Amino acid sequence: MDKAFKIAHISDMHIGAHCDESWRALTNSLEKYNPDLIVISGDLSESNSESDMEHACTWITGEIKSRTSLPPFGLRCGES
């Protein structure tokens, strides 16, 4: 039996760098469903400030260091 190809489409997140809880919840959901492809469209951040965009890019390619005592989180896209 062929494995189903799963796509996650995330659009218009409008999340600022200050929303660790939202970023973490989205990360956990994506890790749970383990999509083969993630498509991100629309507005990544609320303000489009340089710091918000850097935060979004860090989340996509690496890990964000949480402001709380929780461990870092991120998608780490491009590692595999």
N, C-alpha and C positions, 0 to 999 in steps of 0.2 A: 504494500500500500504506500502510495506517495505521501510524503509529509506535506501538510498544508503550509503555504507561505503566508506569514503574518506580517501585516503592515500596520504600524501605529502612525496616525496623523495627528499632530499637535498643531493647533492654530490659535493665533492671537492670545498668547499667554499673558501679556501685559503684567509680567511679574517684575518687581523691583528687587534690587540686591538685598533689600531688607527683609524679604519674605522667605527665610530659610525653611519654614514649615511647609510652604507651598512647593518649593523646589524639592524638598525631601519626599513629600507625598507623591509628586509626579515621578521622581526617580524610583521609588518603591513600586509604583504601579507598572512602570516600564520593565523593571527587573522581574516582577511577578509574571507578566505576560510574555516576556522574552521575544519581542518581535524580531523578524529577520531584517526589517527595514524600518527606520524611523524617518518620517518626513516632518519637518518643522516649517511652517509657513506663517505669514502674517507678522504681527508685531511681537517681538521677543520681550520687550521691556515696556514699562509704563512711560518712562520719561525719555527714552532713547539717549540717555546720558552716556558718556564714555564709560563710567564705572559700571552702570547697569549692563551695557553691552559686553564689557570684559567679564563680568560675572556670568552672563549667559554663555559666552564662549568657553569659559573655564568649566562650567557645568557640562557642556556638550563633550569636550575633549579630555577632561581630567576630573578632578575632584575639588569641591568647594570645602574650605575649612569652616565648619560651623562655628557660630559665635557662642554656642552652648558647649556643654561637655560631651555632646554626642559626636560620634566619629564622622570624618569627612564623607561626602557623598557626591556622586556624579556619574554620568553615563560612560565615560572613558571610550567614546566612539573612536574608531580607527586603530584600536589596539590589536584587534584580531582580524 
